[in-house]
Amino acid sequence: MWDFEHPPRNSRLAQRYILNYTQPSQCAEDLLSGRADLGLIPIAALTPALRIVPGCTIASLDHVRSIQLILKSPHRLDTVQTIAADTASRSSLAYTEILFRKFVGTNPAFLQHSADPIAMLQHADAALLIGDPALLALEARPHIEATVGPCTWIDLAHEWRSRTGLPWVAAVWATRAEALQKITPHQLIDDLNHSRIHGQANIDALVAQWTPRIALPPATILHYLTRNIHYTLDAPCIEAITLFRRYAAEIGALPPLPQLTFLDSNATSAPQAASEPA
C-alpha cells in the first residue's frame, strides 16, 4: 500500500481509489457482495466470478512466522484431537484442515476462540494463531510455556512447503469484472505493482512506521518484511494456489475452483484462465 499512503503518488491515486482498511475475511465479503470493487482477499475466498490481479501477493517461500500451530505437550500432529482456532483467516484455517485431513490423516475438532494462546491451550490440544497474535506469541514463548508447559511450535508455511515443495500463499488482489468502469485493467495492474515495488524499496521506513504500533522489536519487523514475506505472484505461487484449492475441495473445506481467472491488461472483455493441473 506504499503509494496509496505516501507522496508523491498518493494524491494521484486518491482520485482513482477510495480505501477502506478491514479484516481479510471482511475484504472478501465486501468484494463478493459488491460493496467493494477491489480487495486484497484470502485465496480461500476466490470464486469463479473474481479476477486475480497479476503481480502481487502475500506469500512465503518457507517460514512465515505469522501462522503458528502450537501443540501442547505431549501431543504430536497425529494425536491432536482439538484445536482452538483464531478464525481471522479462512485460508489459514483451510491450510490447517489440509495438514490434518490430507497429510496426517486425522480429523480434529476446531473450536473458535479469541487469539489468546494460554487460554486456547488450556481448552484444547493445540492452538492456531494468525497474524500479529502469532508474531507476539513467538516473542512471548518462554512465558507461554512457563504457564502451559512445553509446546511444539509449527510454522504452517514451512509445513506446507516441506510437504508440497511450493510457496505458501495467503492472499491476492482480486476484482469483479463489472467493477472496472472508470479504470482500465492495465492501469489497475500498474498501480498495484508499482506500489508493491516502491514499498519494497522503503522497508526501513515501514519498520520505523510500524515499530510504535505493535509490540515487536524493530529487528523482528525487519526480518518479517524482508525474509518471511514474498510479494510477487509468480508461477510457483499460482501453482500453489491451484493445489491448495484442489486439496481444500477434496476434503470438503472449500468449494471447488476449477480454474484461476486473471485480469488481462490487454483484453477488453475475455479474462485469462489458468486451468488446474492434472
Phi, psi and omega in degrees: 000012188307306184295334181284342185246350187228147174290158009267353189272344187296323181292324178291318180293330179296341177281343182250338187226143170247120187269145173218116182267129181202183179291152180305316181296325179287326175303314181295317181296319180294322180291313183292331181276349181092001177285341176230154179261337184215142180208145169272101193239154175299144180295341175293339183267358179297140176229165178300339182279347183262145176253128177282134176277121183296150168109319188246146175203168165246111186213181176211141181271349175198250178286130178255336178072328186270007172230103185241130171253115185253122180257127178284136178298142008261025189289145166248173180305320185280356178251355180291128179247335180226139179232119172279122191238130165281117188265026182295334181235116179294326180295315181296323177296318179293321175302319181293320176298320178297318180304312184282311189278329181267312188269317183272328179087026177238173183221070181291160177273139177257128181246118180295133184208148174296157188282069177236100189300323181294311179297322180298314184284344173281344182247352185211168179286335183212163179229138176250117181244140188230136173075217183306318179302327178291316179296319179292324178295321177299320177293328183262015185307315179302318180293318180298313183287334174292334182269315186253353181100175182302145181226156170258126184253120184243121176277114186297327178295316178296321180296315178298315180299317182292334183265339183240340185076010184244159175298157170267125183243132182258313191209157175219160169283137178218154181218161172269141184304319184286353183281338186275076180256327186246006180213144180275155175305320180299317181294317179298311180300317181296316181299312184291320182287325174296322179296318177300312182297316181291326176295317179294335178277354183234038183299318181300321178293322178294321177298314179297324181290323187267342181302320178287346187267339184222141187280060177233145177297148179306323180296326178291318178295318178299315180298319180298312184288332185255335186244329185270325185258136176247131192250354187255125180279083182263183185300316177299324178294319178296319176297321180295319178299315181298316180293318179302312181293327177294313179297317181297324178289322181298324181266001178080014180283328181220157176291156179299148174227088190302329180210156175264131181252129185247145174290128183256118183292342183258354185261154177260339181215300187291125179279161171278150179226142174248115183285152177292134179292155180291000000 
